Amino acid sequence: MNMKQDTQQAHDTETGPLRPRRRVAKQVLERGERLRQRAGVIIGLSLGLVALLTILE
């Protein structure tokens, strides 16, 4: 029984610090996705504006 408790405690200490890292990594990925979406919108708007100005000239 004591071996089970020692193993569980060792497992808890191994997985404990990993949880914040996973959360940080998830946040970094989400931020990257948002930045790519914003960049896509900005590029699309820029190309549309250039096309409009080209047609008007």
mmCIF file of the N, C-alpha and C atoms, coordinates in Angstrom:
data_MODEL
# 
_entry.id   MODEL 
# 
loop_
_atom_site.group_PDB 
_atom_site.id 
_atom_site.type_symbol 
_atom_site.label_atom_id 
_atom_site.label_alt_id 
_atom_site.label_comp_id 
_atom_site.label_asym_id 
_atom_site.label_entity_id 
_atom_site.label_seq_id 
_atom_site.pdbx_PDB_ins_code 
_atom_site.Cartn_x 
_atom_site.Cartn_y 
_atom_site.Cartn_z 
_atom_site.occupancy 
_atom_site.B_iso_or_equiv 
_atom_site.pdbx_formal_charge 
_atom_site.auth_seq_id 
_atom_site.auth_comp_id 
_atom_site.auth_asym_id 
_atom_site.auth_atom_id 
_atom_site.pdbx_PDB_model_num 
ATOM 1   N N  . MET A 1 1  ? 0.826   -1.186 0.000   1.00 0.00 ? 1  MET A N  1 
ATOM 2   C CA . MET A 1 1  ? 0.000   0.000  0.000   1.00 0.00 ? 1  MET A CA 1 
ATOM 3   C C  . MET A 1 1  ? 0.874   1.255  0.000   1.00 0.00 ? 1  MET A C  1 
ATOM 4   N N  . ASN A 1 2  ? 1.965   1.221  0.752   1.00 0.00 ? 2  ASN A N  1 
ATOM 5   C CA . ASN A 1 2  ? 2.858   2.364  0.820   1.00 0.00 ? 2  ASN A CA 1 
ATOM 6   C C  . ASN A 1 2  ? 3.510   2.636  -0.532  1.00 0.00 ? 2  ASN A C  1 
ATOM 7   N N  . MET A 1 3  ? 3.799   1.578  -1.275  1.00 0.00 ? 3  MET A N  1 
ATOM 8   C CA . MET A 1 3  ? 4.392   1.741  -2.607  1.00 0.00 ? 3  MET A CA 1 
ATOM 9   C C  . MET A 1 3  ? 3.429   2.472  -3.530  1.00 0.00 ? 3  MET A C  1 
ATOM 10  N N  . LYS A 1 4  ? 2.143   2.181  -3.422  1.00 0.00 ? 4  LYS A N  1 
ATOM 11  C CA . LYS A 1 4  ? 1.150   2.853  -4.258  1.00 0.00 ? 4  LYS A CA 1 
ATOM 12  C C  . LYS A 1 4  ? 1.117   4.349  -3.961  1.00 0.00 ? 4  LYS A C  1 
ATOM 13  N N  . GLN A 1 5  ? 1.176   4.696  -2.695  1.00 0.00 ? 5  GLN A N  1 
ATOM 14  C CA . GLN A 1 5  ? 1.154   6.106  -2.315  1.00 0.00 ? 5  GLN A CA 1 
ATOM 15  C C  . GLN A 1 5  ? 2.401   6.822  -2.816  1.00 0.00 ? 5  GLN A C  1 
ATOM 16  N N  . ASP A 1 6  ? 3.552   6.181  -2.695  1.00 0.00 ? 6  ASP A N  1 
ATOM 17  C CA . ASP A 1 6  ? 4.795   6.782  -3.181  1.00 0.00 ? 6  ASP A CA 1 
ATOM 18  C C  . ASP A 1 6  ? 4.737   6.980  -4.693  1.00 0.00 ? 6  ASP A C  1 
ATOM 19  N N  . THR A 1 7  ? 4.214   5.991  -5.386  1.00 0.00 ? 7  THR A N  1 
ATOM 20  C CA . THR A 1 7  ? 4.106   6.085  -6.839  1.00 0.00 ? 7  THR A CA 1 
ATOM 21  C C  . THR A 1 7  ? 3.139   7.189  -7.230  1.00 0.00 ? 7  THR A C  1 
ATOM 22  N N  . GLN A 1 8  ? 2.025   7.298  -6.515  1.00 0.00 ? 8  GLN A N  1 
ATOM 23  C CA . GLN A 1 8  ? 1.037   8.339  -6.807  1.00 0.00 ? 8  GLN A CA 1 
ATOM 24  C C  . GLN A 1 8  ? 1.622   9.716  -6.550  1.00 0.00 ? 8  GLN A C  1 
ATOM 25  N N  . GLN A 1 9  ? 2.364   9.876  -5.449  1.00 0.00 ? 9  GLN A N  1 
ATOM 26  C CA . GLN A 1 9  ? 2.973   11.162 -5.146  1.00 0.00 ? 9  GLN A CA 1 
ATOM 27  C C  . GLN A 1 9  ? 4.014   11.528 -6.197  1.00 0.00 ? 9  GLN A C  1 
ATOM 28  N N  . ALA A 1 10 ? 4.793   10.574 -6.629  1.00 0.00 ? 10 ALA A N  1 
ATOM 29  C CA . ALA A 1 10 ? 5.795   10.832 -7.670  1.00 0.00 ? 10 ALA A CA 1 
ATOM 30  C C  . ALA A 1 10 ? 5.097   11.231 -8.965  1.00 0.00 ? 10 ALA A C  1 
ATOM 31  N N  . HIS A 1 11 ? 3.996   10.564 -9.267  1.00 0.00 ? 11 HIS A N  1 
ATOM 32  C CA . HIS A 1 11 ? 3.238   10.886 -10.483 1.00 0.00 ? 11 HIS A CA 1 
ATOM 33  C C  . HIS A 1 11 ? 2.649   12.291 -10.386 1.00 0.00 ? 11 HIS A C  1 
ATOM 34  N N  . ASP A 1 12 ? 2.137   12.652 -9.231  1.00 0.00 ? 12 ASP A N  1 
ATOM 35  C CA . ASP A 1 12 ? 1.556   13.983 -9.037  1.00 0.00 ? 12 ASP A CA 1 
ATOM 36  C C  . ASP A 1 12 ? 2.609   15.073 -9.218  1.00 0.00 ? 12 ASP A C  1 
ATOM 37  N N  . THR A 1 13 ? 3.801   14.847 -8.700  1.00 0.00 ? 13 THR A N  1 
ATOM 38  C CA . THR A 1 13 ? 4.841   15.868 -8.830  1.00 0.00 ? 13 THR A CA 1 
ATOM 39  C C  . THR A 1 13 ? 5.330   15.970 -10.267 1.00 0.00 ? 13 THR A C  1 
ATOM 40  N N  . GLU A 1 14 ? 5.244   14.884 -11.022 1.00 0.00 ? 14 GLU A N  1 
ATOM 41  C CA . GLU A 1 14 ? 5.672   14.928 -12.429 1.00 0.00 ? 14 GLU A CA 1 
ATOM 42  C C  . GLU A 1 14 ? 4.648   15.649 -13.290 1.00 0.00 ? 14 GLU A C  1 
ATOM 43  N N  . THR A 1 15 ? 3.360   15.419 -13.051 1.00 0.00 ? 15 THR A N  1 
ATOM 44  C CA . THR A 1 15 ? 2.336   16.020 -13.901 1.00 0.00 ? 15 THR A CA 1 
ATOM 45  C C  . THR A 1 15 ? 1.960   17.421 -13.445 1.00 0.00 ? 15 THR A C  1 
ATOM 46  N N  . GLY A 1 16 ? 2.201   17.763 -12.192 1.00 0.00 ? 16 GLY A N  1 
ATOM 47  C CA . GLY A 1 16 ? 1.829   19.072 -11.672 1.00 0.00 ? 16 GLY A CA 1 
ATOM 48  C C  . GLY A 1 16 ? 2.434   20.226 -12.456 1.00 0.00 ? 16 GLY A C  1 
ATOM 49  N N  . PRO A 1 17 ? 3.753   20.285 -12.610 1.00 0.00 ? 17 PRO A N  1 
ATOM 50  C CA . PRO A 1 17 ? 4.360   21.420 -13.315 1.00 0.00 ? 17 PRO A CA 1 
ATOM 51  C C  . PRO A 1 17 ? 4.033   21.461 -14.803 1.00 0.00 ? 17 PRO A C  1 
ATOM 52  N N  . LEU A 1 18 ? 3.616   20.364 -15.385 1.00 0.00 ? 18 LEU A N  1 
ATOM 53  C CA . LEU A 1 18 ? 3.353   20.341 -16.825 1.00 0.00 ? 18 LEU A CA 1 
ATOM 54  C C  . LEU A 1 18 ? 2.061   21.053 -17.189 1.00 0.00 ? 18 LEU A C  1 
ATOM 55  N N  . ARG A 1 19 ? 1.121   21.079 -16.299 1.00 0.00 ? 19 ARG A N  1 
ATOM 56  C CA . ARG A 1 19 ? -0.172  21.689 -16.630 1.00 0.00 ? 19 ARG A CA 1 
ATOM 57  C C  . ARG A 1 19 ? -0.063  23.171 -16.995 1.00 0.00 ? 19 ARG A C  1 
ATOM 58  N N  . PRO A 1 20 ? 0.641   23.999 -16.234 1.00 0.00 ? 20 PRO A N  1 
ATOM 59  C CA . PRO A 1 20 ? 0.759   25.410 -16.653 1.00 0.00 ? 20 PRO A CA 1 
ATOM 60  C C  . PRO A 1 20 ? 1.475   25.552 -17.986 1.00 0.00 ? 20 PRO A C  1 
ATOM 61  N N  . ARG A 1 21 ? 2.471   24.703 -18.236 1.00 0.00 ? 21 ARG A N  1 
ATOM 62  C CA . ARG A 1 21 ? 3.178   24.773 -19.517 1.00 0.00 ? 21 ARG A CA 1 
ATOM 63  C C  . ARG A 1 21 ? 2.230   24.478 -20.673 1.00 0.00 ? 21 ARG A C  1 
ATOM 64  N N  . ARG A 1 22 ? 1.384   23.485 -20.493 1.00 0.00 ? 22 ARG A N  1 
ATOM 65  C CA . ARG A 1 22 ? 0.425   23.151 -21.549 1.00 0.00 ? 22 ARG A CA 1 
ATOM 66  C C  . ARG A 1 22 ? -0.531  24.311 -21.788 1.00 0.00 ? 22 ARG A C  1 
ATOM 67  N N  . ARG A 1 23 ? -0.943  24.955 -20.711 1.00 0.00 ? 23 ARG A N  1 
ATOM 68  C CA . ARG A 1 23 ? -1.854  26.084 -20.833 1.00 0.00 ? 23 ARG A CA 1 
ATOM 69  C C  . ARG A 1 23 ? -1.168  27.230 -21.580 1.00 0.00 ? 23 ARG A C  1 
ATOM 70  N N  . VAL A 1 24 ? 0.096   27.476 -21.246 1.00 0.00 ? 24 VAL A N  1 
ATOM 71  C CA . VAL A 1 24 ? 0.846   28.538 -21.916 1.00 0.00 ? 24 VAL A CA 1 
ATOM 72  C C  . VAL A 1 24 ? 1.013   28.204 -23.387 1.00 0.00 ? 24 VAL A C  1 
ATOM 73  N N  . ALA A 1 25 ? 1.339   26.957 -23.680 1.00 0.00 ? 25 ALA A N  1 
ATOM 74  C CA . ALA A 1 25 ? 1.514   26.553 -25.078 1.00 0.00 ? 25 ALA A CA 1 
ATOM 75  C C  . ALA A 1 25 ? 0.203   26.705 -25.843 1.00 0.00 ? 25 ALA A C  1 
ATOM 76  N N  . LYS A 1 26 ? -0.896  26.361 -25.205 1.00 0.00 ? 26 LYS A N  1 
ATOM 77  C CA . LYS A 1 26 ? -2.197  26.497 -25.853 1.00 0.00 ? 26 LYS A CA 1 
ATOM 78  C C  . LYS A 1 26 ? -2.505  27.966 -26.134 1.00 0.00 ? 26 LYS A C  1 
ATOM 79  N N  . GLN A 1 27 ? -2.181  28.834 -25.187 1.00 0.00 ? 27 GLN A N  1 
ATOM 80  C CA . GLN A 1 27 ? -2.407  30.264 -25.384 1.00 0.00 ? 27 GLN A CA 1 
ATOM 81  C C  . GLN A 1 27 ? -1.542  30.813 -26.508 1.00 0.00 ? 27 GLN A C  1 
ATOM 82  N N  . VAL A 1 28 ? -0.310  30.348 -26.604 1.00 0.00 ? 28 VAL A N  1 
ATOM 83  C CA . VAL A 1 28 ? 0.588   30.802 -27.673 1.00 0.00 ? 28 VAL A CA 1 
ATOM 84  C C  . VAL A 1 28 ? 0.027   30.379 -29.033 1.00 0.00 ? 28 VAL A C  1 
ATOM 85  N N  . LEU A 1 29 ? -0.466  29.162 -29.114 1.00 0.00 ? 29 LEU A N  1 
ATOM 86  C CA . LEU A 1 29 ? -1.043  28.691 -30.376 1.00 0.00 ? 29 LEU A CA 1 
ATOM 87  C C  . LEU A 1 29 ? -2.282  29.489 -30.746 1.00 0.00 ? 29 LEU A C  1 
ATOM 88  N N  . GLU A 1 30 ? -3.128  29.784 -29.753 1.00 0.00 ? 30 GLU A N  1 
ATOM 89  C CA . GLU A 1 30 ? -4.331  30.567 -30.026 1.00 0.00 ? 30 GLU A CA 1 
ATOM 90  C C  . GLU A 1 30 ? -3.972  31.970 -30.503 1.00 0.00 ? 30 GLU A C  1 
ATOM 91  N N  . ARG A 1 31 ? -2.963  32.564 -29.876 1.00 0.00 ? 31 ARG A N  1 
ATOM 92  C CA . ARG A 1 31 ? -2.531  33.897 -30.301 1.00 0.00 ? 31 ARG A CA 1 
ATOM 93  C C  . ARG A 1 31 ? -1.990  33.856 -31.725 1.00 0.00 ? 31 ARG A C  1 
ATOM 94  N N  . GLY A 1 32 ? -1.248  32.808 -32.050 1.00 0.00 ? 32 GLY A N  1 
ATOM 95  C CA . GLY A 1 32 ? -0.713  32.659 -33.394 1.00 0.00 ? 32 GLY A CA 1 
ATOM 96  C C  . GLY A 1 32 ? -1.824  32.542 -34.426 1.00 0.00 ? 32 GLY A C  1 
ATOM 97  N N  . GLU A 1 33 ? -2.856  31.791 -34.080 1.00 0.00 ? 33 GLU A N  1 
ATOM 98  C CA . GLU A 1 33 ? -3.995  31.648 -34.996 1.00 0.00 ? 33 GLU A CA 1 
ATOM 99  C C  . GLU A 1 33 ? -4.679  32.987 -35.214 1.00 0.00 ? 33 GLU A C  1 
ATOM 100 N N  . ARG A 1 34 ? -4.873  33.736 -34.138 1.00 0.00 ? 34 ARG A N  1 
ATOM 101 C CA . ARG A 1 34 ? -5.510  35.055 -34.264 1.00 0.00 ? 34 ARG A CA 1 
ATOM 102 C C  . ARG A 1 34 ? -4.666  35.999 -35.110 1.00 0.00 ? 34 ARG A C  1 
ATOM 103 N N  . LEU A 1 35 ? -3.353  35.955 -34.913 1.00 0.00 ? 35 LEU A N  1 
ATOM 104 C CA . LEU A 1 35 ? -2.481  36.821 -35.702 1.00 0.00 ? 35 LEU A CA 1 
ATOM 105 C C  . LEU A 1 35 ? -2.539  36.458 -37.184 1.00 0.00 ? 35 LEU A C  1 
ATOM 106 N N  . ARG A 1 36 ? -2.572  35.163 -37.485 1.00 0.00 ? 36 ARG A N  1 
ATOM 107 C CA . ARG A 1 36 ? -2.677  34.737 -38.890 1.00 0.00 ? 36 ARG A CA 1 
ATOM 108 C C  . ARG A 1 36 ? -3.999  35.180 -39.496 1.00 0.00 ? 36 ARG A C  1 
ATOM 109 N N  . GLN A 1 37 ? -5.073  35.100 -38.721 1.00 0.00 ? 37 GLN A N  1 
ATOM 110 C CA . GLN A 1 37 ? -6.365  35.548 -39.225 1.00 0.00 ? 37 GLN A CA 1 
ATOM 111 C C  . GLN A 1 37 ? -6.354  37.044 -39.500 1.00 0.00 ? 37 GLN A C  1 
ATOM 112 N N  . ARG A 1 38 ? -5.790  37.797 -38.572 1.00 0.00 ? 38 ARG A N  1 
ATOM 113 C CA . ARG A 1 38 ? -5.719  39.252 -38.758 1.00 0.00 ? 38 ARG A CA 1 
ATOM 114 C C  . ARG A 1 38 ? -4.846  39.602 -39.950 1.00 0.00 ? 38 ARG A C  1 
ATOM 115 N N  . ALA A 1 39 ? -3.733  38.899 -40.095 1.00 0.00 ? 39 ALA A N  1 
ATOM 116 C CA . ALA A 1 39 ? -2.845  39.155 -41.233 1.00 0.00 ? 39 ALA A CA 1 
ATOM 117 C C  . ALA A 1 39 ? -3.576  38.847 -42.536 1.00 0.00 ? 39 ALA A C  1 
ATOM 118 N N  . GLY A 1 40 ? -4.351  37.784 -42.563 1.00 0.00 ? 40 GLY A N  1 
ATOM 119 C CA . GLY A 1 40 ? -5.112  37.441 -43.758 1.00 0.00 ? 40 GLY A CA 1 
ATOM 120 C C  . GLY A 1 40 ? -6.127  38.512 -44.106 1.00 0.00 ? 40 GLY A C  1 
ATOM 121 N N  . VAL A 1 41 ? -6.789  39.041 -43.114 1.00 0.00 ? 41 VAL A N  1 
ATOM 122 C CA . VAL A 1 41 ? -7.770  40.102 -43.344 1.00 0.00 ? 41 VAL A CA 1 
ATOM 123 C C  . VAL A 1 41 ? -7.079  41.357 -43.866 1.00 0.00 ? 41 VAL A C  1 
ATOM 124 N N  . ILE A 1 42 ? -5.965  41.714 -43.258 1.00 0.00 ? 42 ILE A N  1 
ATOM 125 C CA . ILE A 1 42 ? -5.242  42.916 -43.687 1.00 0.00 ? 42 ILE A CA 1 
ATOM 126 C C  . ILE A 1 42 ? -4.729  42.757 -45.114 1.00 0.00 ? 42 ILE A C  1 
ATOM 127 N N  . ILE A 1 43 ? -4.179  41.607 -45.431 1.00 0.00 ? 43 ILE A N  1 
ATOM 128 C CA . ILE A 1 43 ? -3.694  41.361 -46.798 1.00 0.00 ? 43 ILE A CA 1 
ATOM 129 C C  . ILE A 1 43 ? -4.844  41.407 -47.785 1.00 0.00 ? 43 ILE A C  1 
ATOM 130 N N  . GLY A 1 44 ? -5.961  40.792 -47.437 1.00 0.00 ? 44 GLY A N  1 
ATOM 131 C CA . GLY A 1 44 ? -7.137  40.802 -48.318 1.00 0.00 ? 44 GLY A CA 1 
ATOM 132 C C  . GLY A 1 44 ? -7.644  42.208 -48.559 1.00 0.00 ? 44 GLY A C  1 
ATOM 133 N N  . LEU A 1 45 ? -7.732  42.994 -47.504 1.00 0.00 ? 45 LEU A N  1 
ATOM 134 C CA . LEU A 1 45 ? -8.182  44.381 -47.660 1.00 0.00 ? 45 LEU A CA 1 
ATOM 135 C C  . LEU A 1 45 ? -7.204  45.196 -48.499 1.00 0.00 ? 45 LEU A C  1 
ATOM 136 N N  . SER A 1 46 ? -5.930  44.971 -48.288 1.00 0.00 ? 46 SER A N  1 
ATOM 137 C CA . SER A 1 46 ? -4.917  45.705 -49.061 1.00 0.00 ? 46 SER A CA 1 
ATOM 138 C C  . SER A 1 46 ? -5.011  45.364 -50.541 1.00 0.00 ? 46 SER A C  1 
ATOM 139 N N  . LEU A 1 47 ? -5.136  44.098 -50.842 1.00 0.00 ? 47 LEU A N  1 
ATOM 140 C CA . LEU A 1 47 ? -5.249  43.692 -52.248 1.00 0.00 ? 47 LEU A CA 1 
ATOM 141 C C  . LEU A 1 47 ? -6.530  44.239 -52.873 1.00 0.00 ? 47 LEU A C  1 
ATOM 142 N N  . GLY A 1 48 ? -7.610  44.226 -52.127 1.00 0.00 ? 48 GLY A N  1 
ATOM 143 C CA . GLY A 1 48 ? -8.865  44.776 -52.634 1.00 0.00 ? 48 GLY A CA 1 
ATOM 144 C C  . GLY A 1 48 ? -8.756  46.270 -52.892 1.00 0.00 ? 48 GLY A C  1 
ATOM 145 N N  . LEU A 1 49 ? -8.094  46.981 -52.001 1.00 0.00 ? 49 LEU A N  1 
ATOM 146 C CA . LEU A 1 49 ? -7.909  48.419 -52.175 1.00 0.00 ? 49 LEU A CA 1 
ATOM 147 C C  . LEU A 1 49 ? -7.020  48.714 -53.386 1.00 0.00 ? 49 LEU A C  1 
ATOM 148 N N  . VAL A 1 50 ? -5.963  47.949 -53.547 1.00 0.00 ? 50 VAL A N  1 
ATOM 149 C CA . VAL A 1 50 ? -5.090  48.133 -54.717 1.00 0.00 ? 50 VAL A CA 1 
ATOM 150 C C  . VAL A 1 50 ? -5.847  47.848 -55.999 1.00 0.00 ? 50 VAL A C  1 
ATOM 151 N N  . ALA A 1 51 ? -6.654  46.800 -56.012 1.00 0.00 ? 51 ALA A N  1 
ATOM 152 C CA . ALA A 1 51 ? -7.437  46.469 -57.196 1.00 0.00 ? 51 ALA A CA 1 
ATOM 153 C C  . ALA A 1 51 ? -8.445  47.599 -57.503 1.00 0.00 ? 51 ALA A C  1 
ATOM 154 N N  . LEU A 1 52 ? -9.076  48.121 -56.472 1.00 0.00 ? 52 LEU A N  1 
ATOM 155 C CA . LEU A 1 52 ? -10.043 49.202 -56.661 1.00 0.00 ? 52 LEU A CA 1 
ATOM 156 C C  . LEU A 1 52 ? -9.352  50.445 -57.211 1.00 0.00 ? 52 LEU A C  1 
ATOM 157 N N  . LEU A 1 53 ? -8.207  50.800 -56.650 1.00 0.00 ? 53 LEU A N  1 
ATOM 158 C CA . LEU A 1 53 ? -7.495  51.976 -57.134 1.00 0.00 ? 53 LEU A CA 1 
ATOM 159 C C  . LEU A 1 53 ? -6.994  51.773 -58.553 1.00 0.00 ? 53 LEU A C  1 
ATOM 160 N N  . THR A 1 54 ? -6.623  50.567 -58.911 1.00 0.00 ? 54 THR A N  1 
ATOM 161 C CA . THR A 1 54 ? -6.157  50.277 -60.259 1.00 0.00 ? 54 THR A CA 1 
ATOM 162 C C  . THR A 1 54 ? -7.307  50.435 -61.256 1.00 0.00 ? 54 THR A C  1 
ATOM 163 N N  . ILE A 1 55 ? -8.480  49.984 -60.880 1.00 0.00 ? 55 ILE A N  1 
ATOM 164 C CA . ILE A 1 55 ? -9.643  50.082 -61.773 1.00 0.00 ? 55 ILE A CA 1 
ATOM 165 C C  . ILE A 1 55 ? -10.054 51.538 -61.945 1.00 0.00 ? 55 ILE A C  1 
ATOM 166 N N  . LEU A 1 56 ? -9.984  52.323 -60.887 1.00 0.00 ? 56 LEU A N  1 
ATOM 167 C CA . LEU A 1 56 ? -10.425 53.706 -60.947 1.00 0.00 ? 56 LEU A CA 1 
ATOM 168 C C  . LEU A 1 56 ? -9.468  54.580 -61.761 1.00 0.00 ? 56 LEU A C  1 
ATOM 169 N N  . GLU A 1 57 ? -8.238  54.174 -61.910 1.00 0.00 ? 57 GLU A N  1 
ATOM 170 C CA . GLU A 1 57 ? -7.295  54.983 -62.686 1.00 0.00 ? 57 GLU A CA 1 
ATOM 171 C C  . GLU A 1 57 ? -7.492  54.744 -64.106 1.00 0.00 ? 57 GLU A C  1 
# 
